[in-house]
Amino acid sequence: MTATFMRRPKFRNAQWVSFVGGKGIIRNYTSESGTWTYLIEMALGLEPDFGRVGAETMILLTEADLRTT
């Protein structure tokens, strides 16, 4: 049996991050295949005249794709 050591995540829940295409807040993260994957809720733009429809936009990104804001 071999022990596998996983490094700590670089980002934490509720932290604002930026990435190519926008910025958002980390809502959750998990370890997958030796790297951390983050669930990001993207920041909202201005509200349109007709209001918002549906849920916020959520995306999954790896740690390499994120930068602190």
C-alpha positions as CSV (number, residue, x, y, z in Angstrom):
1,M,0.0,0.0,0.0
2,T,1.4,3.4,-0.9
3,A,0.4,6.7,0.6
4,T,-0.6,9.6,-1.7
5,F,-0.1,13.1,-0.4
6,M,-2.3,15.8,-1.8
7,R,-1.3,19.5,-1.5
8,R,-3.7,21.9,0.1
9,P,-6.0,23.9,-2.2
10,K,-4.7,27.3,-3.2
11,F,-8.2,29.0,-3.0
12,R,-11.0,28.7,-0.4
13,N,-14.8,29.0,-0.4
14,A,-16.3,32.5,-0.8
15,Q,-13.0,33.8,-2.2
16,W,-13.2,36.1,-5.3
17,V,-11.1,34.9,-8.3
18,S,-10.6,35.9,-11.9
19,F,-10.1,33.8,-15.0
20,V,-10.1,34.2,-18.7
21,G,-13.6,35.5,-19.5
22,G,-14.6,36.9,-16.2
23,K,-14.5,36.8,-12.5
24,G,-16.5,35.0,-9.8
25,I,-16.7,33.6,-6.3
26,I,-15.7,30.1,-5.3
27,R,-18.8,28.1,-4.0
28,N,-17.2,24.6,-3.7
29,Y,-14.0,22.7,-4.5
30,T,-12.9,19.0,-4.8
31,S,-9.9,17.0,-5.5
32,E,-9.9,15.2,-8.9
33,S,-7.0,13.3,-10.5
34,G,-4.4,15.0,-8.3
35,T,-5.6,18.5,-8.9
36,W,-8.2,20.8,-7.4
37,T,-11.4,21.6,-9.3
38,Y,-13.5,24.6,-8.3
39,L,-17.1,25.4,-8.7
40,I,-17.3,29.2,-9.6
41,E,-20.4,31.4,-9.5
42,M,-19.8,34.0,-12.1
43,A,-20.3,37.7,-11.2
44,L,-23.5,39.2,-12.6
45,G,-23.5,42.1,-15.0
46,L,-26.0,44.9,-15.0
47,E,-29.6,43.7,-14.7
48,P,-31.5,44.0,-18.0
49,D,-34.7,46.0,-18.2
50,F,-36.8,42.9,-18.3
51,G,-35.3,41.4,-15.1
52,R,-33.3,38.2,-14.6
53,V,-34.5,34.8,-15.6
54,G,-33.2,31.5,-14.1
55,A,-30.2,30.7,-11.9
56,E,-26.8,32.3,-11.8
57,T,-24.1,31.0,-14.2
58,M,-21.8,28.3,-12.5
59,I,-18.7,26.9,-14.1
60,L,-16.0,24.3,-13.2
61,L,-12.4,25.3,-13.5
62,T,-9.1,23.8,-12.4
63,E,-6.7,25.6,-10.1
64,A,-4.4,26.5,-13.0
65,D,-7.1,28.5,-14.6
66,L,-7.7,30.8,-11.6
67,R,-6.1,34.0,-10.3
68,T,-6.8,36.0,-7.1
69,T,-8.6,39.3,-7.5
